[in-house]
C-alpha cells in the first residue's frame, strides 16, 4: 500500500511587479540619457604622460578573470615595467595595416621602485592609451610589501562596487557599500562575485566612456559574459553581499545603461536587440522559495510587433525609461501577490522630460507555471479555485409615450428601453492543470466591454470619455489598482493553494521544481490625450529545490 504525501505549492507572492521609470538629461547625436544627470563624454582624450601598457595578457576566449589575474601578479620587484595589463575585449582591425583596438585592465605601481601605492585603470588602447576609468589608490602598508593582501583586495572590491553605483540615476547621495563581515575571500564564490562586479563596471565604462567604434565592438562580448551561466551563479553571491537596498540600486544602474544602449541603437536605425533582456536569480531557504527578476521595459517583447512607436517624444521618454521588477515567493499554505508600480527618478525630472510618473505601464496579466521535475514521484495534482460562475442581472424596462404636436401635425412618440447589468470584477484569477504542471493566471479586464486588457486596445470612443476606467486610474474610486499604481491579491479571494500528491517513497528526497512565468505590462493613456497604447511581455524561468521531510 502506497503512502501518499501532500505537497502544497503555496504562497505565490508576486510582491513587486514594479514598473519603474529611469531617466536623465538629453544630449544630441546620439540621443543618450547618461546617469547622474550630467553628460558623460563619449570620447576621452588621452592623458598627457600616460604610461605605456606592457606585458598584456589575453584572457582565454575573451573571458577576463580579473580575480585570477590580480591574484597571480608577480612580486612588484619582478615587474619589467611599471604597468601590467589584462585584455578585456578586442575589436577587429579596420584594415590589414591597422592595429585592432582593445579595452584593457591595467595596474600601475607608484613610484616605480619600492612602490607606496597601486592604481587600477580601464583604458581604450589605440596607438596611445585613452584612460576611461581609474580606481582610488590602493596604499601599501610597507615599502617591502610585494603583493596585495586580503585587506587590499577588499578595498579594491568596495571601490569597484561604489564606482558601479555612481553610474546610477540617483544623485542624491554617495554610494556607501560596506564589505559584509564574515565574508570569506578564499573560494570560488567570492572570486566569481569579484569578476561579475568587474565585468559590470567594464560594461558601464564601455557604454558611457568608450569611443563609438570600441563600444560597438566590445559590448556584445561583455553582454555575453554578464548573461552567461557563470555570472548567473555569481549573481547569488553578489546580491547577498549587497543587500536588498543596494541590489535595487545596482539593477537600476545596469538597466539604465542597457536602456541607453538600446535607445542609441534605435536612434541610429539599428534594430535594438535585447541587450540584457532579463536578469533573474532564485534562492531557497527553509520553507521558502524566492525568484527575483529585473528587466528594462525597452527590452521586453511587444505583444503586437507591428504596433507603431509613440510619436510624442515626451510620452516615449516616460514609457521607455522604466524597468520591471518582479518577486515570486513560494511558501507553505498561503497565497499573497503584490504588484507595485513606482517611479525611480524624481517627479520634477519626469515632468520635465516626460509626462510625469503616472503616465506609465501597468500590470495587465501575470501567469505562473510550477512543475515538479521528478514526474514519477507525483501521483496527482489538485487545485483549490473553482472556475468563475459570474452573476448576470438581466432586466427589461418598457415605456410608452404619446403626445400631440402643434395643430399642423400629428405625432405619436413611443420608446422601449432595455437594460443589461453584468456583475464583473476587473481582475480574474484562474487555476488550471496540465499533466503535473499547475498554471496560475491573473487577467485584467476592460471595465467597459469585459475584454482582456493585455490582448486588446481601448476603443476610440472610450479614449474620449473622461470617466473611462483607465482615466485617472490611480485616483478614481473604481480603480483596479492601489493609489500608488499597484495591486494586491490575497488568499481571501484568489484561492489557497495547488496540491501535489507524492508517493511515500519520495520522502527524504530533494525534489527539483521549475518555475516559469510571464508578465504583461500595458500602457493605456492615463491623463494625456493620446491614442497610443501598447503591451509588452517577458518570460522568466528558474529552478528550485524542495527537501521532502521524512516523518518518523
Beta strands, then each sheet from edge to edge (+ up, - down):
strand 1: 4-9
strand 2: 13-14
strand 3: 18-21
strand 4: 56-58
strand 5: 83-90
strand 6: 102-110
strand 7: 117-125
strand 8: 129-134
strand 9: 138-139
strand 10: 279-285
strand 11: 288-296
strand 12: 301-302
strand 13: 322-330
strand 14: 336-339
strand 15: 362-372
strand 16: 378-383
strand 17: 392-399
strand 18: 415-422
strand 19: 427-434
strand 20: 437-444
strand 21: 487-490
strand 22: 498-503
strand 23: 510-523
strand 24: 534-547
sheet 1: 1+ 22- 16+
sheet 2: 2+ 13- 3+
sheet 3: 2+ 13- 11+ 10-
sheet 4: 4+ 5+ 6- 7+ 8-
sheet 5: 4+ 5+ 6- 7+ 9-
sheet 6: 12+ 24- 23+ 15- 20+ 19-
sheet 7: 14+ 21-
sheet 8: 17+ 18-
end
